[in-house]
């Protein structure tokens, strides 16, 4: 006899839905969530972000209570009250917060509204100080569980924010391996104005120039001076774009490096790259790195955060120390010298992503945690839990 499941109302709280790794992750969760079991809504505190329309197209209600308010003093109190009122009105049973501001506001509001289950999420190894550190500790303390996306992130949060290890659970990042799948040759370099005979070294970023982009540019410049076939490609938004262009001019690589900006055709963009680079100074688990590996690109990445849990040095790519452009350039030079390894690295990388880092597997792990917590709080019967 089939068990009739009761959909648990889940509110996802985030500050903004810009194009970023966490926001892309959340969009995947909303897309793949088992709707008969979990009924989602999105609370966007700022009311901003290009991905809000994507969420609405998924049929997920979007709420932006008191979006104009700040996050200090009386404004914070009013914001918490407004979100708490919304949670009561929507009869929310589980709140899942994402990133620092939402972890604080969402947790305070959920406890005010007496929501049975509260989760926070931390997805990077960013050392906080002062008021931000206090906010993180409050959010962690109020949550029933804290989700992290790598073992390295769990250790970092434990050491720097004092969150007990047993309170955290790891769900690795996951990507759409159907969308990010190798494409047949189709003049992808030419579409970007890059000759097809060039060796394209690419990166996808929302970083500041001094958080890894500078090392990428210096490494590409070093290689391009020795090999005229080398061409760099930066995709995404770099905060100090003026500084980036000045650095390109200083190094004489204005014609050897393309700034593609934000793109919607990412599978085609990755297909234009011969080698993918992650040059971050700190990282949780990069979605772009996983996407590039799923596209069978060989990768060179800085060994930070959870990157070593994704890239197997010498098997699926090369790991280098952060903040060291010379080491990055040397690793890239080695890969360029052995094009026979490109396919080998790419094939193994794709297999690893399919096995461990698919979006489908990621969402199923999250749902399992939801179900177990809901059973503990009496929101699910044992039969419903076993059927999950």
C-alpha positions as CSV (number, residue, x, y, z in Angstrom):
1,X,0.0,0.0,0.0
2,X,1.4,3.4,-1.1
3,X,2.2,5.9,1.6
4,X,0.6,9.3,1.1
5,X,3.4,11.8,1.8
6,X,2.8,15.2,3.2
7,X,4.8,18.0,1.5
8,X,6.9,19.9,4.0
9,X,7.0,23.7,3.4
10,X,10.6,24.8,3.1
11,X,11.8,28.4,3.0
12,X,15.2,29.1,1.4
13,X,16.6,32.4,2.6
14,X,19.4,34.2,0.8
15,X,20.5,37.8,0.5
16,X,20.6,38.1,-3.3
17,X,20.3,35.9,-6.3
18,X,23.2,37.2,-8.4
19,X,25.1,34.9,-10.8
20,X,27.4,33.2,-8.4
21,X,28.4,29.7,-7.2
22,X,26.0,29.6,-4.2
23,X,23.1,31.0,-6.1
24,X,23.6,28.6,-8.9
25,X,23.7,25.8,-6.4
26,X,20.4,27.0,-4.9
27,X,18.8,27.2,-8.3
28,X,19.8,23.5,-8.8
29,X,18.3,22.6,-5.5
30,X,15.0,24.3,-6.4
31,X,15.0,22.7,-9.8
32,X,15.5,19.1,-8.6
33,X,13.8,19.1,-5.2
34,X,11.1,16.4,-4.9
35,X,8.0,18.6,-4.9
36,X,5.6,16.0,-3.6
37,X,7.7,15.8,-0.4
38,X,9.1,19.3,-0.1
39,X,7.2,22.5,-1.1
40,X,9.7,25.3,-1.5
41,X,9.6,29.1,-1.5
42,X,12.4,31.6,-1.8
43,X,13.0,34.5,0.5
44,X,15.4,37.0,-1.1
45,X,16.4,39.6,1.5
46,X,17.7,42.3,-1.0
47,X,15.2,41.6,-3.8
48,X,18.1,41.7,-6.2
49,X,19.6,39.2,-8.6
50,X,19.5,38.1,-12.2
51,X,18.5,34.5,-11.1
52,X,15.3,35.5,-9.5
53,X,13.4,35.2,-12.8
54,X,14.9,31.7,-13.2
55,X,13.5,30.8,-9.8
56,X,10.0,32.1,-10.7
57,X,10.1,30.1,-14.0
58,X,10.6,27.0,-11.9
59,X,7.3,27.7,-10.2
60,X,8.8,28.6,-6.9
61,X,7.2,31.6,-5.1
62,X,9.6,34.5,-4.4
63,X,9.2,36.9,-1.4
64,X,11.3,39.9,-0.7
65,X,10.0,41.3,2.7
66,X,11.5,44.7,3.7
67,X,14.1,44.5,0.9
68,X,15.1,48.1,1.4
69,X,16.2,47.7,5.0
70,X,19.8,47.3,6.2
71,X,21.3,44.8,8.5
72,X,22.1,46.8,11.6
73,X,20.3,48.1,14.6
74,X,16.6,48.8,14.2
75,X,16.7,47.9,10.5
76,X,17.9,44.4,11.3
77,X,15.1,44.0,14.0
78,X,12.4,45.2,11.5
79,X,13.8,42.8,8.8
80,X,13.8,39.9,11.2
81,X,10.2,40.6,12.3
82,X,9.1,40.9,8.6
83,X,10.6,37.6,7.7
84,X,9.2,35.9,10.8
85,X,5.7,37.1,9.9
86,X,6.1,35.7,6.4
87,X,7.3,32.3,7.7
88,X,4.2,32.1,10.0
89,X,1.9,33.2,7.2
90,X,3.3,30.6,4.8
91,X,3.2,27.9,7.5
92,X,6.9,27.1,7.0
93,X,8.2,24.0,8.8
94,X,11.9,24.1,7.7
95,X,14.1,27.1,7.0
96,X,17.4,26.7,5.0
97,X,19.6,29.7,5.0
98,X,22.5,30.5,2.7
99,X,25.5,32.6,3.4
100,X,26.3,35.1,6.2
101,X,23.5,37.6,6.2
102,X,20.8,35.1,5.5
103,X,22.2,32.7,8.2
104,X,21.8,35.5,10.7
105,X,18.4,36.9,9.6
106,X,16.9,33.7,8.6
107,X,17.8,31.9,11.8
108,X,16.6,34.8,14.1
109,X,13.3,35.0,12.1
110,X,12.8,31.2,12.2
111,X,13.3,31.0,15.9
112,X,11.0,34.0,16.4
113,X,8.4,32.3,14.3
114,X,8.9,29.0,16.1
115,X,9.8,27.1,12.9
116,X,10.6,23.5,13.9
117,X,13.7,23.1,11.8
118,X,16.5,25.6,11.0
119,X,19.6,25.0,8.8
120,X,22.4,27.3,7.9
121,X,24.9,26.9,5.0
122,X,28.6,27.9,4.7
123,X,30.3,27.3,1.4
124,X,33.8,28.8,1.7
125,X,36.9,29.3,3.8
126,X,36.5,33.1,4.3
127,X,38.0,34.2,7.6
128,X,35.6,36.6,9.4
129,X,36.3,39.3,12.0
130,X,34.4,41.6,14.3
131,X,30.6,41.9,13.6
132,X,30.7,39.4,10.8
133,X,32.3,36.7,13.0
134,X,29.7,37.4,15.7
135,X,26.9,37.1,13.1
136,X,28.3,33.8,11.9
137,X,28.5,32.4,15.4
138,X,24.9,33.5,16.2
139,X,23.6,31.9,13.0
140,X,25.5,28.6,13.7
141,X,24.3,28.6,17.3
142,X,20.6,29.0,16.4
143,X,20.7,26.4,13.6
144,X,19.8,22.7,14.2
145,X,22.4,21.8,11.5
146,X,25.0,23.6,9.4
147,X,25.6,22.4,5.8
148,X,29.0,22.8,4.3
149,X,30.2,21.7,0.9
150,X,33.6,20.2,1.7
151,X,35.4,18.5,4.5
152,X,38.0,21.4,4.4
153,X,35.2,23.9,5.0
154,X,33.9,21.9,8.0
155,X,37.3,22.0,9.6
156,X,37.7,25.7,8.8
157,X,34.3,26.6,10.3
158,X,35.1,24.5,13.4
159,X,38.5,26.2,13.9
160,X,37.5,29.8,13.1
161,X,33.9,30.0,14.1
162,X,33.8,27.4,16.9
163,X,31.0,25.4,15.4
164,X,31.0,21.8,16.7
165,X,32.0,19.3,14.0
166,X,29.1,17.1,14.9
167,X,26.6,19.9,14.1
168,X,27.8,20.1,10.5
169,X,27.1,17.8,7.6
170,X,28.9,17.7,4.3
171,X,27.1,17.8,0.9
172,X,29.6,18.3,-1.9
173,X,28.7,20.8,-4.6
174,X,26.9,19.3,-7.6
175,X,26.4,20.3,-11.2
176,X,24.1,19.4,-14.1
177,X,26.1,16.7,-15.9
178,X,23.6,16.6,-18.6
179,X,24.0,20.3,-19.6
180,X,27.7,20.2,-18.9
181,X,28.8,17.4,-21.2
182,X,31.4,17.4,-24.0
183,X,30.4,19.0,-27.2
184,X,31.5,18.2,-30.7
185,X,33.9,20.7,-32.3
186,X,32.0,23.7,-33.5
187,X,34.2,26.8,-33.9
188,X,33.8,27.8,-30.3
189,X,37.0,29.8,-30.2
190,X,36.1,31.7,-33.4
191,X,32.8,32.8,-31.8
192,X,34.9,34.6,-29.2
193,X,37.2,36.2,-31.8
194,X,40.0,33.8,-31.0
195,X,41.7,31.9,-33.9
196,X,41.1,28.2,-33.7
197,X,44.8,27.3,-33.7
198,X,45.3,29.1,-30.4
199,X,45.8,27.2,-27.1
200,X,43.2,28.8,-24.9
201,X,43.8,28.9,-21.1
202,X,40.6,29.9,-19.4
203,X,39.1,30.8,-16.1
204,X,35.6,31.6,-14.8
205,X,35.5,34.0,-11.9
206,X,33.7,36.6,-9.8
207,X,36.9,37.3,-7.9
208,X,38.7,40.5,-7.2
209,X,42.0,40.9,-9.1
210,X,44.0,40.4,-6.0
211,X,42.2,37.2,-5.0
212,X,43.6,35.1,-7.8
213,X,42.9,36.8,-11.2
214,X,46.3,38.6,-11.1
215,X,48.2,35.3,-10.8
216,X,46.2,33.9,-13.7
217,X,47.0,36.9,-15.9
218,X,50.7,36.9,-15.0
219,X,50.9,33.1,-15.7
220,X,49.2,33.5,-19.1
221,X,51.5,36.5,-19.9
222,X,54.6,34.4,-19.1
223,X,53.5,31.6,-21.3
224,X,52.4,33.8,-24.2
225,X,55.8,35.5,-24.3
226,X,57.3,32.1,-25.0
227,X,54.6,30.6,-27.1
228,X,52.6,32.7,-29.5
229,X,49.8,30.1,-29.6
230,X,48.8,30.8,-26.0
231,X,45.7,32.9,-25.4
232,X,44.0,33.7,-22.1
233,X,40.2,33.8,-21.5
234,X,38.6,35.4,-18.5
235,X,34.8,34.8,-18.2
236,X,32.7,36.5,-15.5
237,X,32.9,39.7,-13.6
238,X,36.2,40.9,-12.1
239,X,35.5,43.6,-9.5
240,X,38.5,45.8,-10.3
241,X,38.3,45.6,-14.1
242,X,40.3,48.9,-14.4
243,X,43.1,47.3,-12.5
244,X,42.9,44.2,-14.6
245,X,43.2,46.2,-17.8
246,X,46.1,48.1,-16.4
247,X,47.9,44.9,-15.6
248,X,47.3,43.5,-19.0
249,X,48.8,46.7,-20.5
250,X,51.8,46.5,-18.2
251,X,52.4,42.9,-19.2
252,X,51.8,43.6,-22.9
253,X,49.0,41.0,-23.3
254,X,46.1,43.1,-24.3
255,X,45.8,41.1,-27.6
256,X,46.6,37.8,-25.9
257,X,43.8,37.8,-23.3
258,X,40.0,38.1,-23.9
259,X,37.6,39.4,-21.3
260,X,34.3,37.7,-22.1
261,X,32.3,39.1,-19.2
262,X,29.1,37.3,-18.0
263,X,27.9,34.6,-20.3
264,X,24.8,32.4,-20.6
265,X,26.4,29.8,-23.0
266,X,28.8,28.2,-20.6
267,X,29.0,24.8,-22.2
268,X,30.2,26.4,-25.4
269,X,32.5,28.7,-23.4
270,X,34.2,25.7,-21.7
271,X,34.5,24.0,-25.1
272,X,36.6,27.0,-26.3
273,X,39.1,26.3,-23.5
274,X,42.0,23.8,-23.9
275,X,42.9,24.1,-20.2
276,X,40.9,25.4,-17.3
277,X,42.4,27.3,-14.4
278,X,41.2,27.9,-10.9
279,X,43.5,30.5,-9.3
280,X,41.5,31.4,-6.1
281,X,43.2,32.3,-2.8
282,X,40.4,30.6,-0.9
283,X,37.5,28.4,-2.0
284,X,34.9,26.1,-0.7
285,X,34.2,23.9,-3.7
286,X,34.1,25.7,-7.1
287,X,31.1,25.0,-9.3
288,X,33.0,26.3,-12.3
289,X,35.8,23.8,-11.6
290,X,33.3,21.0,-11.6
291,X,31.7,22.2,-14.8
292,X,35.0,22.4,-16.6
293,X,35.9,18.9,-15.5
294,X,32.4,17.6,-16.6
295,X,33.2,19.2,-20.0
296,X,36.4,17.0,-20.0
297,X,38.8,20.0,-19.7
298,X,42.2,19.3,-18.1
299,X,42.5,21.6,-15.0
300,X,45.2,23.4,-13.0
301,X,43.9,24.6,-9.7
302,X,45.2,26.2,-6.5
303,X,45.2,23.7,-3.6
304,X,42.8,25.7,-1.4
305,X,39.6,24.7,0.5
306,X,37.8,21.7,-0.9
307,X,39.6,21.8,-4.3
308,X,41.9,18.9,-3.3
309,X,38.7,16.8,-2.7
310,X,37.8,17.3,-6.4
311,X,41.1,17.4,-8.3
312,X,43.4,14.3,-7.9
313,X,46.9,15.7,-8.5
314,X,48.4,14.0,-11.5
315,X,45.3,12.1,-12.4
316,X,42.4,14.5,-13.1
317,X,44.5,17.7,-13.1
318,X,47.4,19.5,-11.4
319,X,47.3,21.3,-8.0
320,X,49.6,24.3,-7.3
321,X,50.1,26.5,-4.2
322,X,47.9,29.7,-4.0
323,X,49.3,33.2,-4.7
324,X,52.2,31.7,-6.7
325,X,51.9,32.7,-10.4
326,X,55.3,31.1,-11.3
327,X,54.1,27.7,-10.0
328,X,50.9,28.2,-11.9
329,X,52.8,29.0,-15.1
330,X,55.1,26.0,-14.6
331,X,52.2,23.6,-14.3
332,X,50.5,25.1,-17.3
333,X,53.7,24.9,-19.3
334,X,53.9,21.2,-18.4
335,X,50.4,20.5,-19.6
336,X,50.8,22.4,-22.8
337,X,54.0,20.4,-23.6
338,X,52.0,17.1,-23.4
339,X,48.7,17.5,-25.3
340,X,48.3,13.7,-25.1
341,X,47.5,14.2,-21.4
342,X,44.6,16.6,-22.1
343,X,42.2,13.9,-23.0
344,X,43.4,11.6,-20.2
345,X,42.9,14.2,-17.6
346,X,39.6,15.3,-19.1
347,X,38.2,11.8,-19.3
348,X,39.1,11.0,-15.7
349,X,37.7,14.3,-14.5
350,X,34.4,13.8,-16.2
351,X,34.1,10.3,-14.6
352,X,34.8,11.6,-11.2
353,X,32.2,14.4,-11.5
354,X,29.6,12.0,-12.7
355,X,30.3,9.6,-9.8
356,X,30.5,12.1,-6.9
357,X,29.4,15.6,-7.9
358,X,26.2,15.5,-9.9
359,X,23.4,17.9,-8.9
360,X,20.9,15.0,-8.7
361,X,23.1,13.2,-6.0
362,X,23.6,16.5,-4.2
363,X,19.9,17.2,-3.9
364,X,19.1,13.7,-2.8
365,X,21.6,14.0,0.1
366,X,20.0,17.3,1.2
367,X,16.6,15.8,1.1
368,X,17.7,12.8,3.2
369,X,18.9,15.2,5.9
370,X,15.6,17.1,5.7
371,X,13.7,13.8,6.1
372,X,15.8,12.6,9.1
373,X,15.4,15.9,10.9
374,X,11.7,16.1,10.1
375,X,11.3,12.6,11.6
376,X,13.1,13.7,14.8
377,X,10.7,16.7,15.1
378,X,7.6,14.6,14.5
379,X,6.9,16.1,11.1
380,X,7.2,12.7,9.4
381,X,6.2,9.2,10.6
382,X,8.6,6.4,10.6
383,X,6.9,4.9,7.5
384,X,7.3,8.2,5.7
385,X,11.0,8.4,6.6
386,X,11.6,4.8,5.4
387,X,9.8,5.6,2.1
388,X,12.0,8.7,1.6
